[in-house]
């Protein structure tokens, strides 16, 4: 029974929360001095847990994307494995003006959020997706200047 409730809640979040994300993160620019990365046209935020089997499938894909888009896209890694990790990730998200996104999706991992240069969350991807899905989403943001 508990599993079915989680499935229903997850489904509801996938359908409703993307609209909330877009509305709550528009006015939160990512300061370049805080991100300690060059100013880019996109930021990819990866929320995951080390003990999550699906996250372990997505993690190497995100690693490949970091290499592929080095210097073009900022990558933010938010680990929610345990309380200590959540506290550190919350601080990082806050310092990068990603608190709303983190608060909405910290329990929906793995989650990859793709933000444009104005810090608007333009795409959320949940679960394991093919690498090309991430590439297409990132390229769409990079090609929309």
C-alpha positions as CSV (number, residue, x, y, z in Angstrom):
1,X,0.0,0.0,0.0
2,X,2.8,2.4,1.0
3,X,4.5,1.8,-2.4
4,X,1.3,2.7,-4.3
5,X,1.0,6.0,-2.3
6,X,4.7,6.8,-3.2
7,X,4.0,6.1,-6.9
8,X,0.9,8.3,-6.9
9,X,2.8,11.1,-5.1
10,X,5.7,10.8,-7.5
11,X,3.4,10.9,-10.5
12,X,1.6,14.0,-9.1
13,X,5.0,15.7,-8.6
14,X,6.1,14.9,-12.1
15,X,2.9,16.5,-13.5
16,X,2.5,19.5,-11.3
17,X,5.8,20.5,-9.9
18,X,7.5,21.5,-13.2
19,X,5.1,24.4,-13.5
20,X,5.8,25.4,-9.9
21,X,9.5,25.2,-10.6
22,X,9.4,27.5,-13.5
23,X,7.4,30.0,-11.6
24,X,9.5,30.0,-8.5
25,X,13.0,30.1,-10.0
26,X,12.6,32.8,-12.6
27,X,13.8,35.6,-10.4
28,X,16.8,33.8,-8.9
29,X,19.9,34.5,-11.0
30,X,23.0,32.5,-10.3
31,X,25.7,34.8,-9.2
32,X,29.0,33.9,-11.1
33,X,31.1,34.7,-8.0
34,X,29.2,32.2,-6.0
35,X,29.2,29.4,-8.6
36,X,33.0,29.7,-8.9
37,X,32.5,28.8,-12.5
38,X,32.7,30.8,-15.7
39,X,29.5,32.5,-16.8
40,X,27.6,30.1,-19.0
41,X,24.4,30.0,-20.9
42,X,23.1,26.9,-18.9
43,X,23.3,25.2,-15.5
44,X,22.5,21.6,-14.9
45,X,21.5,20.6,-11.4
46,X,21.7,17.0,-10.4
47,X,19.9,15.9,-7.3
48,X,20.8,12.3,-6.3
49,X,21.5,9.8,-3.5
50,X,24.5,7.5,-3.4
51,X,22.3,4.6,-2.4
52,X,19.7,5.0,-5.1
53,X,20.2,2.4,-7.9
54,X,18.6,4.6,-10.5
55,X,20.8,7.5,-9.4
56,X,23.8,5.2,-9.9
57,X,22.7,4.7,-13.6
58,X,22.3,8.5,-14.1
59,X,25.5,9.6,-12.4
60,X,27.9,8.4,-15.2
61,X,25.8,10.1,-17.8
62,X,26.0,13.4,-15.9
63,X,29.8,12.8,-15.6
64,X,30.0,12.4,-19.4
65,X,27.9,15.5,-19.9
66,X,30.3,17.5,-17.6
67,X,33.2,16.5,-19.9
68,X,31.2,17.1,-23.1
69,X,30.0,20.6,-22.0
70,X,33.1,21.7,-20.1
71,X,33.3,25.5,-20.1
72,X,29.9,25.8,-21.7
73,X,27.6,24.6,-18.9
74,X,27.8,24.9,-15.1
75,X,27.1,21.6,-13.3
76,X,25.8,21.5,-9.7
77,X,25.8,18.3,-7.7
78,X,23.3,18.1,-4.9
79,X,23.6,14.9,-2.8
80,X,20.7,13.9,-0.6
81,X,22.1,10.5,0.7
82,X,21.9,11.4,4.4
83,X,21.2,14.3,6.7
84,X,24.8,15.7,6.5
85,X,24.7,15.6,2.7
86,X,21.2,17.2,2.6
87,X,22.5,20.1,4.9
88,X,25.5,20.6,2.7
89,X,23.5,20.5,-0.5
90,X,20.9,22.9,0.9
91,X,23.7,25.4,1.7
92,X,25.1,25.0,-1.8
93,X,21.7,25.4,-3.4
94,X,21.0,28.5,-1.3
95,X,24.3,30.0,-2.3
96,X,23.5,29.5,-5.9
97,X,19.9,30.8,-5.6
98,X,18.5,27.3,-6.2
99,X,16.8,26.9,-2.9
100,X,13.3,26.6,-4.4
101,X,14.3,23.9,-6.9
102,X,16.1,22.0,-4.2
103,X,13.2,22.2,-1.7
104,X,10.8,21.0,-4.4
105,X,12.9,18.1,-5.7
106,X,15.1,16.9,-2.9
107,X,12.8,13.9,-2.3
108,X,12.4,13.2,-6.0
109,X,15.7,11.8,-7.0
110,X,17.3,11.4,-9.4
111,X,16.3,14.7,-10.8
112,X,18.2,16.8,-13.3
113,X,17.1,20.4,-13.7
114,X,18.3,22.4,-16.6
115,X,18.4,26.2,-16.1
116,X,19.0,28.9,-18.7
117,X,21.3,31.9,-18.2
118,X,18.5,33.8,-16.5
119,X,18.2,31.0,-13.9
120,X,14.8,29.9,-15.2
121,X,14.3,26.2,-14.8
122,X,13.3,25.2,-18.3
123,X,13.4,21.4,-18.0
124,X,13.2,18.8,-15.3
125,X,14.1,15.2,-16.0
126,X,13.3,12.4,-13.5
127,X,14.5,8.9,-13.3
128,X,16.9,7.3,-15.7
129,X,16.8,8.8,-19.2
130,X,19.0,8.1,-22.3
131,X,22.0,10.4,-22.6
132,X,20.5,11.9,-25.8
133,X,17.5,13.2,-23.8
134,X,19.9,15.2,-21.6
135,X,22.0,16.4,-24.6
136,X,18.9,17.5,-26.5
137,X,17.6,19.4,-23.4
138,X,20.9,21.1,-22.8
139,X,21.4,22.0,-26.5
140,X,17.9,23.5,-26.6
141,X,18.9,25.9,-23.8
142,X,22.3,26.7,-25.4
143,X,20.7,27.4,-28.7
144,X,18.1,29.7,-27.3
145,X,20.1,32.8,-26.5
